[in-house]
Amino acid sequence: MALVPIHARGQDAPAFECDDQFGQCGTPEQSGGGGGGGGGGSILINNTDLGDTYQYADDFDDDGVEDAYDNCPRAGNIDQADADGDGVGDACDVCLDDDGVLNGTDNCPRVPNRVVDGAQPNLDGDLYGDACDDDIDGDGLPNLSDPCPLDASIDEPTSAQRDKCFPDADGDGVSEVDPLAPDKCPSVFDPDQLDTDG
């Protein structure tokens, strides 16, 4: 692809030197701008040895990101946001949280909430799945202040009821539903909750 300079060199600007094997100066760094109408156009490329240049390239959605690098080539998304890191931009991702449930039917479209026994967990049957519901049992008490966030009938759990209120399937002392710090590995004994890669 040819690079065409769009700024004329000023009187005090240094002379350009092209000494690479293809006779082009610098390596373009894509940075938005430009346009061109659906189906292609030119994209402004900043920070080359020639200064700002236009690169003629396909940009179907006119968001300033060349189709070859655009994570949503048919939907404008100049920020290229990709919340779940799957390589498909949020503007066109049919499953934003990468949990396998499409956005239109997902009861937590931005929080992974996988299907269990044929449905996404939703204890109180409201519009929000347990993974993103701030009142899982629907008793009017937010999870953070509810002494038993999984059972609306228990206001003050006894020690015998505590396992029902804060289940700990792997027995590591960290409940998978603790509203402040849920178990990161609910099926693996992991009392220190170490996460070395973030």
N, C-alpha and C positions, 0 to 999 in steps of 0.2 A: 504494500500500500504506500502511496506517495504521501509525503507530508508537505503541506503548503503553508508558508509563513503568512500570518495575517497582519503583523505589525511591521511597519517600515522601520529600518534601523535609524536611530537618531544620530545627530552630528557627533556626539561624544561616545557613541556605542562602539565597542571593540569589533574588529573584523571577525566574521565567522570563519571557522575552519572545519572543513569536512574531510576527515582522513580515514573514515572507515571504508571497508571494501565495497559498500553499496552507494557511497556518495551522499548518505543522509546524516545529518548531525543529531546526535543525542538519541535517547530512548524515551518515547512518550510515556507519560504517567497519566492515566485516565483520571479526570476529575470533574465530570459533569459539564453542564452548559450546553450550548448548541441546540440543535433541533433539526428539523428537516421534513416533517410531515410523515404520516404513517407509511412504513415501508422502506424507510431509509433516509439518510441525510448526512450531515457532517457533524462531528462532535468536537468540541473545543478541548484541546489537550494542553495542559499547562506544564511548565517546568522542563522544557526541552532546551537544548543548546541554542535553538533558534528563537527561544521565547515561547509565547503562546502560539499554537498552531491549530489548524483544522485538520482532522483526519477524516477522510471520506469513508464512512462505514455504515452498516445497517443499524438503525435504531428505530425499530417499528413503533415503539410506544412513546417516542419523543421525550424520554426522561433524562437524556444526556449520558446514558450508559449503553455502550455498544452491545448489540444483541449477543455477541459471543461471550461477553462477560456479565451480562444482565441475568440476575437470578429469577427475574420475571420478564422475559422479553416481550410479552404481549400485554403487560399491565404496568402502568407508570409507577415507579417506586425509586426515586432518586436516592433515597437513603439506603436501599438494598437491605432493609431489616430482615432478619431470619432468626426468629426467636428460638426455634428448636434446633438450629444448626444443621438442617438436613440438606442445605444447598438450594432449596426452593424458597423464594422470598415470601414474606408474610402476605403481600398483596395478592398473591395467586396460590398460596398453599391451601389445599383443601383440608389439611389436618395440621393446624398451627402448633399443637403440642406434641405431635408425633406419637400419639398413643393408639393409633389405629382406628379411632372413631372420628368420622368426618365432622367438620365444624358445625354443620346444620343440625346434627343430632347429638352432638357432644354436650353433656351437661356441665362440663368444665372445659370450654374450648381452648383456653390458654394454660391449663394445668393438666399434666398427664393424669388420666383417670381411666385405667384400663378396664375392660369388661371382665366381670367375675360372675360366674354362674348365669350367663346370658344377659347381663345388664351392668351398667356402670353403678357402683355403689352409691346409694342415695337413701340413707336411713330414714329421714323424715319425709321423703317423697315430694319435696318441693322442687323448684326449678334448678337447684344447684346441687351438683354431686358432692359427696363427702370431701373430696380432695380440695374443693374451693369454697365450701360452705362454712361461714363463720359461726353457724349454730347447727351442728350436725344432727342433734337429736330434736331440734325444733321446739325446745322448751322455753324459748325467749331469753335464755342466758347465753351470751357469747362463749364460744369454746374456751377462751382464755380465762374466763372467770367461772365457768361451770365446773363444779366439783365432780361431775360425772357426765362428760360431754357425749357419751354414747348411749345414755339411758335417761329419758325425760322423767321417769318415775322415781329416780334416786336423787334426792337433794343433798343428803349428807351420807356418803358411802361409809359403811362399816369396813373393817379390815377384810372381812370375807367378801365384800362386794367390790373391793378395789380392783381385783383382776378383771371383773366385768367392765368396770369403768375405764381402766387403762390396761387393755390386754397386752401381753408380752409373749408372743408365740415362741420366740427363740430363747427365752429365759435369761437374757443378758442384763436385765434390770432397766432397760430403756423401752418404753411403750411405743408401739407403732402409731398411736394416736395422741401422744403427748402434744398438746397444742403449742408448747414453747419450743420443744426440740424432739420431733418424732424420730424413731429409729430409722437410720439411713439404710440399714440392711435388715429388714424385719424377719427374714428367714435364716439369718446367719448370726451366731453368737458373736457379738461385737460390742462389748461393754464400753470400750474407749471411743467408739464412733470415729476412728481415725480415717481421714479422707485425704490422701497425699496428693491427688491430682485435682482437687477442687471440684 
